[in-house]
Amino acid sequence: MAPWISTLASVGMAVGPPLVYADQAISIVRKKDATGFSRDVCAILLIANITRCFFWLGEPFEFALLLQSILMILAQLALLYICILYRPRISPENLGGSSRPFSFWQWSTYTQHIEFLAGLILFQAILFLILRRFEAYVVILGFVALGLESTLPIPQLISNYNQRSLYGFRISTLVGWVGGDSFKTAYFFLQGSPIQFKACAIFQLSIDLAIIVQRIVYGNAPPLSVILNDEDLEQALALADE
């Protein structure tokens, strides 16, 4: 690969993926409604990229990929704030509870999410200092980071299935996912990146393609939760309180 092409590819890898979510964030702010976008996407990207930074400490890979992780963490922190600020009227928080253990990632405040991430970073830092000399740990750390990131489209896939619609999920985000994952899969193979990057990129691309099928089958019609009027919402909240 020519040096200038390699440089452009590296810049694209570092900056492109975080920018994919800019249009999604703008759309949520304009509508003042985060319906259709799964907040779990933010959870996966934040946890995966924090873990990937520790993987880089144990097995340094391309700097462009490390920079991508740092920029992605910043982008997802901003998007998470927007999603909480404009969360759907019918959400676990508004309906009075969550079925998840400890209400994981369905906490009502942004501060609770930051506290969890701070605890995660501290835990991983301590674990890394203890086990970094063991090659097996570093390899496993890489598979955890990249494997978790490869599940990124799954919450959105499930959300689309539950709603039978892709309402609120920007087509630009989907195009960015497919294009970005196709590009990075090719990039990993051409650059000879660690096997963790290659295997997980292929899996993630396959989920992207499944969401394209959902787009064709379900379309973009508003789900029932968006069609409900204020009276219906009040009734739903009253039932939840009971």
N, C-alpha and C positions, 0 to 999 in steps of 0.2 A: 504494500500500500504506500502511495506517495506520501511524503512528509506532510504536505499541506492538506491532503485529504484526511490524514490521520488526525491532524490538529483540529480541523473542522468537525470531524466526527466526535472527538473528545469534548469540544465545546458544546456540541449538540446534546451529548449524553449528560453533561453536567447541568445544563440550563433547561433543556426541553421538557423533561418529565415534570418538574415543579410548575412550569408555566401552563401545563395542561389544565390545572385546576383554577387558573385565574378566571376563565370564562364562567366556570361553575359558580365561583364565589360571587361574581358580578351578577349573575342571574338570580341567585338567592337574595342578594341585597335589593335588587330591583323589585322582586315580587314580595319581599319581606316574608318569605315562606321557604323553608328547607324541605318541604314535602318532596319525596321522590329520590332524594340523595341520602344514602345510608351513612350515618355518622361512623359506623364501624369501619368504613374505608379509612377514615382518619386514624382510628386506633391501629389498624394493621400497618399503615405506612409509618406511623410514629414509632411503634415498637420495633418494626423490622429495621428501620434505618438507624435507630439508636443501637440496636444489636450489631448492625453491619459496621458501624464505627468501631466497635470493640473488636470485631473480626479483622478489620484493617490493622489494628494495633498488633494482632497476632500474626497476620499474614498480609503484609502490605500489597495491595493491588493498585490498579491505575488510580492516580490522583483525581482524575476526572470523576470516577465513581464515588470517591470519598466526598468530593465537593458536591456531587449530586445529592448524596445523603444529607449533608448539612443544609443545603437549600430546601430539600424536601421537608425536613423537620420544621424549618421556619414557615414554609408554605402551609403545612398541615396544621400548625398551631393557629395560624390566622384563620384558616377555613373552619377549624373546629369551633373557634370563638363565634364565627358567623352562624354556624349551624345551631349552636346553643341559643344564640340571640333570637334567631328566627325559626326555632323548632316548630314542627307541625302542631296544630291545635289539638289533634288527637295523638298523643304520644304517651309512653309509659309514665313520664314525669307528671303530665297534666291529668292523667287518669288515676293517679294516686299510687303507683307502684310499678314494680318490674318483676318479671318471673326469673330473672337471672340471679345467680348467687351474688350477694352483696351489691345487687343492682349494677353489675359491672358495665361501665361505659354508658350508663343511662342516668348518671348523676345529674342533678339539677343545676349545678353551678360549674363554671369554668375552672374555678379554684380547685375543686375536687379532682378534676382531670389532671391539672398541673401537679398536684400533690402526689398522685399515683405515678406520674412520669418521673418525678424527682426521686421517688422511692425506687423505681425500676432502675434508674441510672446508678444510684448508690449501690443497689444489690449487685448489678452487673459489674461494677467497678471492683467491689470486694472479691467477687467470684473470679474475675479475670486476674487479679493480683495473686490469688492463691493457685490458680490452675494454668496460668499462661505458659508454663514450661512444658506442659503435656501437649504433644502434637495432636493427639486424638481430640482433646478439648477444643482446640482451635478449629479443627475440621468440622466438628459437630456444631460449633458456634456459627460457622459459615452456612451450614445447611439449615440451621434454625432461622437465621436472618433472611436468607434468600428463599427458603421454603415458605416462611410466613408471608413474605412479600408476594410470592406467587399465588397466594390465596386471596389477594387483593380484590379481584372482581367477584368473588363468591358471595359476600354480603349483598352486593348490588344485584347479583343474579337472583338471590333469594327474595330480596325486596321487590324486584320486578315480578317474580312469580306470584308473590302474595297479593300484589296489587293488580295483577294481570294488565299491567301498563308500565310504560317507561316515562310517565308524566313526571316532570321536574328534573329528570336526568338528561343533561344537555347532550345533544348528539355530537357536539364538538368535543366533549369529554370522552365519549365512546370512540370517536375517530382518533383522538389523541392516544387513547389506550392501545388501539389496534396498531396505529402507525408507530407509536413509540416502542411497543413490545416487539413488533416486527424488526424495527431498526436495531434495538438493543440485542435481540437474539443473533442477528447477523454480526453485530459489533463484537459480541462475546466470542463468537467462533473465529472471527478474523484476527482478533487481538490475543487469542489464546488465553482467555480469562480462566480462572479456576472452574472446575467441573460443576461446582455449586451454582454458578451463574448460568451456565448453559442449560442444565437440566431444568432448573426452576423457570427460566425464561420460556422454554417450550411449553411447559404446563400452563403458565399464565396466559400465553397467547391462545391456547385452546379454549380457556374460559371466556376470553374476549370474543371469540368466534361464536360461542354459545349465546352471548348477550346480543350479538347481531341477529341471530335467529329469533330471539325474543322480540327484538325491535320489529322484525318482519311480521311475526305472529300476533303480538299484542297491540302494536301501534303506540300512540301517544295520548290516548284519551284520559281525562282526569279520573282517578279512582274515586270510590264512594266517599272516602274520608274528606275529599276536597269538595264534593258536591253537597255534603251536609250543610244545612243552614245553621244559624246561631241557636235556634230553638232545639234542633236535634243535638247540637253539641252540649247544650246545658243538660239535656236529658241523659246523655252518655256520661257526663261528669257526675251527675247525681247518682246514677246507677253504680258508678265506680266507688263513690263514697260509701254507699250501702254495703 
